[in-house]
Amino acid sequence: METRVAVIGIIVENTESAEKINSILHEYAQYIIGRMGVPYQKRKISVISIIMDAPQPVISALSGKLGKLEGVSTKALYSNVMENVDG
């Protein structure tokens, strides 16, 4: 199985989605290397970065699930470096 390092950028405009975001992230915990969340009070939004090492379909699935939530926007940025991992 080939994995890649990626960053998923998340903009949260609806704070009511926070519980759903955390629940979805928990489902992918085994792939998450780190997470940073920054509330931007002036604009009443939060910005979250998720760093992952996972197969490309897993990264896309997480980004897609989060992006479907109300008031949540996502974008994934992939490293060009890939690694084969026996599963």
C-alpha positions, 0 to 999 in steps of 0.5 A, a space after each residue: 500500500 502506498 502512502 503519502 504525507 498530506 495537509 488538509 486545510 479546514 476553514 470552519 465558519 459554523 461552530 455547530 459543526 465542531 462536534 461532527 468534525 471531531 467525530 470524523 477526525 477520530 475515525 481517521 486517528 490512525 493516519 493523523 500525525 498532528 493537528 493544529 486549530 486556530 480560532 480567528 475571533 475577528 472573523 468568527 472562524 476557525 482554521 484547522 490543519 491536519 497532517 496525515 500519512 495515509 493512502 491517497 484515497 483515505 486522505 481524499 475521503 477525510 477531506 470529502 467528509 469534512 467538506 460536506 459539513 455545513 459551514 466547513 471548507 477543506 482543501 488537501 495538499 499532497 507531498 510528492 514523496 510516496 512510501 510503500 507500506 506493507 499492510 
